[in-house]
């Protein structure tokens, strides 16, 4: 069964290491109910275009445009900071929005500004902020902070990022029962001597 009207032009963009497939969907070519499966198929690495997510740019009567965002597994997400920066640059490059723009996401209206290859966004205010929390992982307890920036996030400060198995520990926290069914993004942060932060 064909789930999209072809050919379907797209652009692939990267924001801070995350890559996305972006499609101007103001003239719909993919049925709403088929979008999750379409995202899963086109985001498969080595078998298709491959990406962390799919972004569809659509018309909006509230702002310059609205987006639909799908993770690579086909699940829909309200917000993604790196994806939002790519969406803003895509919209500007294609004449969909001016350099200073607003666009609608399920998390709220996002403001963005494009200056050549540099894109800044003003995200919605964090919700459900919980500082100095703890999480039990088998025999150990992890100290963390949590919040929702349109997507749930956990922040964990560590002494040395190089000593952290980011993939393994991050996965255990992401899928912990306390954060299900949606899961959470996990950010490990190290304070550097010059006062800056390093994050993975």
N, C-alpha and C positions, 0 to 999 in steps of 0.2 A: 504494500500500500504506500502510495506517495504521500508524505506528510507535509511537503512544502512545494510551492509553485516554483519551478526552476526555469531558467537559471536564476540564482539568488546571489547578487553581489555582496561581498563582505570585506571587512578590514580586520586584520589581526594587530593588536596593540599590546604593549607591555607597560605596566606601571609598577615600579619598585620591585620588579621580579615576578609579579603576577601577570599572566597573559590572558587576553580575552579576545573572543570573536565578537565583532560589532556589526550589526545590520541595521540599515535604515528601513524601519518597518512601518513607516507612515502610510504606505499602501500595503495593507496586510497580505502576506504570502504564506503564513503559517497559521493553521487553526489553533485557537487558544488551548484546546485540550491536547493538541499534539506537541506543544512547546517543550514540555519536560523530556519527552522521548527524543525530540529533535536535538535538544541541548546535549543529552547523553551521547547521541550518535556523533555529533560533530566535534565534541570535546575529547573524544577518545584519542589518546596519543598513540602514534605508530599505525593507527588504523584509519584516521581521518585527519582533519585539520589539527586537532589537539589544542587544548586550552584549559585554563582553570575555570573559565566560566563563559557564558553567552550573555550578551547585552543586546536587547532589542529596543531601538529608539522609536517611540510612537508619538502621535499628536496629543496635545493637551490644551484644554481651554483655561487652565489655571496658571500655566507657566510656559516657557519656551518649548518644552517637550516633556514627555514622561518616559520612564524606562521600565523594562521588565528585566530582571536579573535572575539567571539560573546558574547554579553551581554545575561543575562538570558531571556530577552524578544525576543531574536532572532535577534536583530539589531547588525550589524557588527561595530566594533570599530577599530580605527587605532592602539591605544596604551593603555596600562594599566600598571602602574608601578609595582603594587603588582603582577599582572599576569605575567609580564616579569620576575620577580624574581623566581616565581614558574616554569615558562617555562625553565629558565636556569638550575635550579636544576634538573628538570625532565630530560632534555637533557643530563646532566652530569651523572646522576644515570643510564641512559639507554644506555650509551656509544655512544650517538649521537654526542656529542661535548666534547671537552676537558674542563678543569677547567676554562681556560680563553677562551672566545668564542665571536663570533659575530653572530647575527641573524637578519633576514630581517623582518621588519614590514611595513605596509603601511605608517607609519610615518617616516621611514628611518631605517638605520642599528643601532641596539642597541648592545653595548658592555657589557659583563657581566663577573663576576668572582665568582667562587664557592669555598668556603673553609668550608667543612663539612656542617653544617646547615646554615651557613651565606652566603648570596648572595648579591653582590653589582652590580649595573648597572649604566652605563653612558647613560643617555637619550639624545635624540636629543636636540639641543638648543631651548629654548622657542621662539615661534613666536607670533606675534600680541600682544605684551606686551602693556597693557594700565594701567598706574598707576593713582591713585587718581581719579577714576571715581565715578559716582553716578548712582543710579538706583531708579526710582520712583515706589513704591509699594503702590497703593491706596493713603492714606493720609500721608505716610511716605517716607523718602528718605534714602536709604542705601548707605553708602560709601564703595567702593570696588576696588579691583585691578583684572585685568583679563589677561589671557595669554593662549596660546595653546602649550601644551607640547606633542603634538600628539593627545591629547584630550583636548577640551576646559575646562579651570578651572577658577573659581572665588575665590578670597581670601578675607575674611572679618575679620578684627581685632575687637575683642570684649573685654570688661573688665572682664567678668566672663562667662565662657562657661556653667556653671551650670544653668545660668539664660536664656539661649538661647534654644528655642524650635527648635532644629536642624532639625527635620523631617519636621515640618510644614513650617518654614521659608525657609529651603533649597529647598523644593519642589516648593514653589512659585517663587524662583529665578531661579531654574533649568528650569522651563517651561515658564519663562517670554518671551514675544514676541521678546525682544531684542536678545535672545539667540536661538530662534527657526530657523530652524526646528530641529537641532541636539540636542538642550539643552546644558547644561553645568554642570560639576561637581562643587559642592559648598563646600568650606573649611572654617570653622570658626576657628580662631586662637586667642589664649590668650597668651600674654607675661607674663612669670612668674618672680618672684622676683630674681631668680638666673640667669636670662638672657636666659633661655631656653624657648622653645615654646611648647604649648599644643594645639593639633589640633583635631577637629572632622569634 
